[in-house]
Amino acid sequence: MSALAPVLAVTGTDLVQNLIGGLALGSKYALIALGFVVVFRATGVINFANGAFVLVGAYMTYQFFQTWELNFYLSIVLSMVFGFLLGIVLEAIVLRRLVGEAPFTVIMVTIGLLFIIDNLVTAVWGAANLDLGDPWTGSVVEAGGIQIPHRDLWAMGFTGVVLCGFLLFFRYSSMGLAMRATAMDPEAALAQGISARTVYRVTWGIAGLVAALAGTTFATGTGSLQPGLGLLALAAFPAMILGGMDSPLGAVLGGIIIGLVQQLTQLLAPEYMEWAGRSPEIVVPYVVMIIILMVRPYGLFGTPEVRRV
Amino acid sequence: MRAVLAPFGRGPSGGRPSRNLVLDYRDDLRIFPDRWARIGLVLLAFLYLWLPSQQVSDAGLRTLSTIGIFAIGAIGLNLLTGYTGQVSLGHAFFIGVGSYTAAYLGAELGWPFLVYVPAAALIGVGLGVVIGPFALRLRGHYLVIVTLGLIFLGRHIFNNWTSVTGGNRGTQIRGADMSIGPLDFSGLELFGTTYSREQSMFFLVWALVALTALLAKNLVRSRMGRAMQAVRDRDLSAEIIGVDLARTKVGAFAWSSAFACVAGVLSALQIRFAGADDFGLFLSITYVAIIIIGGVGTIFGAIVGSIFVVGSEELINQNSRSDWLGPLVSTGPTDAGWLSVGELNAILFGAFIVGFLLFEPRGLAALWFRAKAWFLTWPFSY
């Protein structure tokens, strides 16, 4: 790395530091993308409301941890339970009426839900930045001049655990098998005695649960909890597209790539990309996404869609 | 054969027609199919001339003009989404491009109205042709996400291309020419009467609404329009029966963004300002809400949807201090209200989108068609 340093206007330590920062950011995106993937995999729906789940999750953790002063880890678990229930309730009230509708309809309904929930959250908790806080504020691990915040390590750990959980769940549990079957061919699955309704409901529950965790990892620390978080979640779309919409592993890799690209852009843009204007790191995920879609429309690990008349 | 059909079809004697009886293709393609449509048209023309006279306040006229501007943009989006089935969340980007074109070519460089408006439309066509090909590779979900990316990219460009867009602070639009021949729409003088800016704007906007509606209506019954609808219904089948998929999709994008750019020009002239923050996801969703509420795949629906959406927004703005909305809505930072006006509007949009898609997917237009069918088929209205 240090051999590269003279070429770039940054030191090797800086570079490694930023790569690790990118990795942490990427694993946060990956968590959100996993929420998208689980719903898309089972129901074929892109869930724009996932951004709202992320937001609600973060604010619920705040509610349990800061307002009701519970233990932080307990707060996360409670918030995840709340997210699970929220997902189930929304599926029961709204989305189950939309099974078999055109993608346009379902996408727009989830966007409608995003707007409703986002603004209700602002109505309840206000628009000001809040401190979610966390037990690891300020603590870092030092290794060879490189500092890794504990908070980032936890974010990466969460992502790893959730990814492993997903892989095991889809591979070994009967519910996971039912989900894969329903995603592949809903009618055949029904004929085998799988309850599509239960599958859809649990899917949305899991999406809410993962989103709550993702929102919490994004909002920890001081002043990072604010309503804009719901739209920030949309930045995980490129991650999902990059990996392929139906692959959990792809979501994680896509998230990490996006995180790294974004972090490196932030580091290098002021020096090398003046033409790109101020803070190009905000749009760089979308640029990467569009390029990838032009080359590989189904992402790195996605299943190509077969079109039939 | 004719003797049998005539009494039901359009004969003066005989009973009431059991439905709109279509005898040949020409009838099917007629824009104003019957007497009632023509009577309605005359009524609309009367309304158009009567409304801006002293009966309606300037504020009221501004709302009506806003409705018209949204209607033009929504007609554009409906061509793309309603008729061609290409879902786009990027409409706000094109509206923004139109606004900045008015700001730069119209106000900054002082080009005449009849040059910068077509120029904006042409820029729209150009961008549509550039972005349209993405729709060839990407379908459904993927296209939605790419057009979402377009909004973010657009906002980045709007914020950074300072020489044209004014960057973060936006750009004022002052003194842009608004005259067509002898008619100056920044303050009409006609037959000895002087009209205010709002009144003139109303005339301009709604004339353009009529023009774009007619244009769109003609487009959708043309060869191109039928190709668009075939692509919407099943693009693969359309391709097999010989529809040029590339040309149709790219064409739909071009038309849609041209309309959007014209709407952008008008909106810039109306509010005399263009700022990057106004052309975000919320505006795109507003347009999608308009066509869903009004009726996807009808020109009429785009206009009705604009009336509904802009009207309800205006209703909330005006009643935010009233007894029934006051406790719910806060109008200032010190107010005890629960939601801001913008938040309440966003929640209502969301609720309208969800509600209409669940309970009346064909929108308000369907209510109208159903009512019409009910009267036409009476006494067999079931």
Interface residues (C-beta under 8 A of the other chain):
Chain A: F40 I46 V94 R97 L98 P103 F104 T105 I107 M108 V109 I111 G112 L113 L114 F115 I116 D118 N119 L120 T122 A123 A127 L231 L234 F237 P238 I241 M245 A276 G277 R278 P280 I282 V283 Y286 V287 M289 I290 L293 M294 P297 R307 R308 V309
Chain B: T81 G85 V87 F134 R137 L138 G140 H141 Y142 V144 I145 V146 L148 G149 F152 L153 H156 I157 N159 N160 W161 R234 L236 S237 I240 L281 I285 V288 I292 W338 L339 S340 E343 L344 A346 I347 F349 G350 A351 F352 I353 V354 L357 L358 P361
